[in-house]
Amino acid sequence: MAAMATTVFQAGPMEVDVKHVDKSMIPNLAKPLMVVTPKEAGAYPVIVFLHGWNMVNSWYEQLLTHVASHGFIAVAPQLYWMVAEPDADDIDATKRITNWLADHDKGLAYILKDVFKLEHVEPDLTKLALAGHSRGGQTAFAVALGLGDTKTKLELKFSALIGVDPVAGVSRAQQLEPKVLTFEPDCLDVGMPVLVMGTGLGPKHIGGFPCAPAGVNHAEFYRECAPPRYHLVVKDYGHLDMLDDNVPYVINNCMCMRNQHDTKDLARRTMGGAMVAFLRAKLRIDARDLIAIYRNFFLAWLDGQIRHLCESYITCI
């Protein structure tokens, strides 16, 4: 059985533009935004991306540029900065930003035309995804599940959900509010397909709490998601290895266990490529790349099992 080809792990064919938007430009904007979009004319699906705990939205520029180069528009709000505990404002702000996308006067279409000066680039809000990293992943699940006592009603419909190494707290006994995990299998029915991505080094620590503790990390999120669900783990990488190369030294080296080699680009392309394949399958109804990834992973696993059996047999002899 031959491996199937896919190009999602390489940069896409489209040139990408990145700009930051704040209330000085759009007075009714709930939070500052980073918008990453293709420059080529067309109507593109939109992904709302939520940053991790005390992260900056611009630190995800390279990851989101990879995704956008394959034909998606990414909108990444700056939800907060240096806040120890989350509250309902994370969820409410996400809903307000999502509703703003469709604003006829000053929404995303206006940003693309009047700020980016891209006359023929349009958002397709009928194809809308929600994603988040770390605590942002927990917030994304909370929004999708309708949790949190917020005053804002979500006016648009998400069709796909992505958790990038999502984290629900420091332990099972200390979940973030509102509590997402129930520790029962197949119980999180978000009403849409879910991709959960994790890291092998996330549960390991470098002195304090691990950044993605076992029991409240990607493995538990995936176990609790109702199908259809997909799971990808980059086992040799850490919780922040998908961030940009230029993040501050203390963030990159002193917070979470990380891969010690200069291969963050590989982590970003792996996660970005998986996001592209999943979004194409669920928003554009083109599953060829997603099928190729799973088929190739299966072939690699099968090859490993065959090698293991052969080695065992030779050893026994």
N, C-alpha and C positions, 0 to 999 in steps of 0.2 A: 504494500500500500504506500503510494508516494505521498510526500508532504505537499501541502497546498501553499501557493505563494500569496503573500499579502504585503502591502506597502505601508500599512498603518503605523509601523514602528519607525518609519523615516519621516522627515519633514514633508508636509503635503505640498502640492503644486502651486498653492495660492500665496501671493504676497500678503503680508499681514500688517495692520496698523494698530497701534496701542495709544490710548489717550486716557487721561484722568479728568474726571468731571466732578465738580462740587457745587455747593449752593451759590457761589458767586456767579455761576453760569446758569444754573437751573434752581431758582429760589424754592420750588416745592419739592426738591430732592430730599429724601429721608436720610440718606447717608452718602458720603463721597464714594465714587465708583471708579474702578478701572474697567474700561471697555476694550476688548480685543476682538478685532473683526477682519475678515478678508477684505481686500480692496477690490477684487473682481466683482463686476456687476452680477447681481443675483439676489434671490430671497433665501435666507439661511435660517436653520433652526437655532434656537437660543438656549444657552445653558447659564443658569444663575449659580455662581460658585461662592461658597462661604469659607472664609479663611479659618485657620486653627487658633487655639488659645494664645492670645497676645502675639499673634502674627500680624504681618502687614500684607494687604492684598497684592502689592507690587512684587512681593517675593515669590508669587506664583506666575509671574509673567512668562517665563520660558515654558512651563508646563502648558499654560493656556494658549500660548502662541502655537505650540505643536498642534493642539486640538483645532484652533481656528484655521490653521493652514490647510486643513482637510475639509473646510466648508462649514464652520460653525461660528456663531457669535457668542463670546463669553462676556458675562457681566459679573464683576466681582466687587461687591460692596465692602467698605471698611466698616464693620459693625461696631467695633469698640477698640480701645487700646489700653493696655495695662489695667484690666479689670479682673480681679481674682475670681469672682463668682459670676456665673451667667444668671440672667433673669429673663423674664418674659419679653424684654425689649429686643433681645436677639431675634426671637420669633416674630414679633410684631414688625420690626424693621425689615425682615426678610419679606414679609407679606406686603408691606408698603412699597418696597422696591419692585417686587414682582408686579403689583398693580400698576405702578408708574410706567412699566414697560409699554403699556398699551395707551398711555395718555396721548390724545389726538394732537395736542398743542405742543407739549414739551417732553414727550416720551422718547423712547429709544429711536424711533424713526427720525425724529427731529435731531437727535444727537448725531446720528450717522450722516444726515444731510447737511446740517448747519455747523456742526463742530468738526467732524471728520472731513467734511466737504466731499463726501462720497455720494454723488447724485443718484446712482443706480444700485446701491446696496440697501436691501430691506430686511427687516427681521420677520421671520415667519413664526408668529406667536401661537399658531396652532400646533407647533412642534416645539415644546418647551420642556426642558429638563432641569432638575435641581441636583446640586452636588455640594459636598462639603468635606473638608479635611479636619481630622482630629475632633475637637469640640464642635467645629463647623459641621462635621458629619453628623454628630448627635443632634445639632440644631436642625439640619436638613430632615432627618427622620422625624423629629418632633413636629415640624411644619407639615410634612406629608401625612402624619397620623392625626393632625388636627389637635395637638396637645397645646397646653399653655393658655392662660387666661388673658387673651389679648383683645383689644378693641377693634382690630382690623379684620375684615372678612376677605378671604382670598378670592379674587375675581377671575383669575386665570387658572387653567387646569394644567398641572404637570403630567407628563406622559412617561417619564423615566426618572429614576433616582440613583445617584452614585454616592457611595461612601468611600472616601480615600483615607484608609487607616482610621476609621471612626473610633472615638473613645467616649464612653458614657460616664466616666468618673475614675476615681483612684482605686476602687474596689467594688465588689458586689454590694457591700454594706454602705458605700458612700457614692451613690450615683448622683450625677448632676440633675438639677430640676429643670423642667419636668422629667420625671423618670421615664425613659423609653424602654429599657430592657425589662422583661418579666421572667427570664430564665426558664421559659418553656419553648419547646421547638415549634417552628412554623406559626408563631402567634402574631407576628408583626405584619398585618395585612395592609399595605399602603396603597393598594389598588393600582399598582403599576409595576413594571419590571424593575429589578434592582440589581446593580452591580456593586459588590463589596470588594474592595481591594485592601490588602494588608501587607505588613512588613514582618520579616522574620526576626529582626532585631528590636522591634518596637517593645516587646515585653521584657527586654533586658534593661538593666539600669547601669548608670555610671556613678552612683553614689547616693542619690535620692530615690524618689519613686520612679519607676519606669514610665516612659511617656505614653505607652499604650499597654496598660497592665492586662495580664491574662484574666479572663473572666468578664471583662467589660470592653474588649477590643473587637477587631474585625471578625474573629472567629465566632464570637457570641452573636454579633449582629447578623452574620450570615446564617447561623443555626436557627435564629428566631424568625428570619424573613420567610414569609409565605411565597411559594413559587408564583411566577417565574423569577429565579434568582441565579446569580452568577458570582463566582468567587475566584479571585486571583491573588496570589501571595508572592511578593518578591522577597525571597527568603534571606538573601544576603545583604539586605538594605534596611536602613533605619527609618524612624518615624518622620524625620525631616529631610530625607535624602531626595525628595522630589522638588524641594525648593530651589530657587535660583542659585547660581554660583556665588553671587556677590552679597549674600546675607551676612550680617555682622558675625564676627569670629565667635563671640560668646554663644550666639544662637546655634551656629553650625557645629561647634565643638564641645560645648559645656552643658547642654541641656539633655540630649538624647544619645543613646548608643547609635553609632553611624558606621557605614562602610568606610574603611580606612583608605581605600584607593580612590583616585580621582575619577570616579565613574558615575557621578550624579547624573550626567547626561543619559547614561544607559537606564537609570531608574526612571527618569522623566519620560524617556521615549517608550519604555515598557508600559508605564501607567497611562501616559497620554495615548499611546496606540490602542490600549485596551478600551479606554474611554471612547475613542473614535469608532472602533469596531462595534461597541455596544450601542452607541448613539445612532450609528447608521442602521443597525438592525432594528432598533425600537422606534426611532423617529422617521427614518426614511424607508423602512421596510426592505432593507437590503442587508441580508444576514451573511453574505459571502465571507466577509472578513472575520466575523465572529465564529463562523463554522470552521474557517481555516485555522484560527488560533486554537480552538478546542481540539480539532483533529490533530494538529501538529504536537500539542502538549500530550495528547494520548499516545501518539506514536513514540514520542521521546520517553514517556513513562514505560510503554511496552518494551521498548528497546532496553531500557534500564533493567526491567524485570528479567528479560531473557539473558542479559549479560550476568545478572546476579545468579540466576539458576545455573548457568554454565560454569561460573567461577566456583559455585558451591559444589557442583558435580566433580570438577577437576580436583578441588580440595579433598573431597571425600575419597577419591581414588588414591 
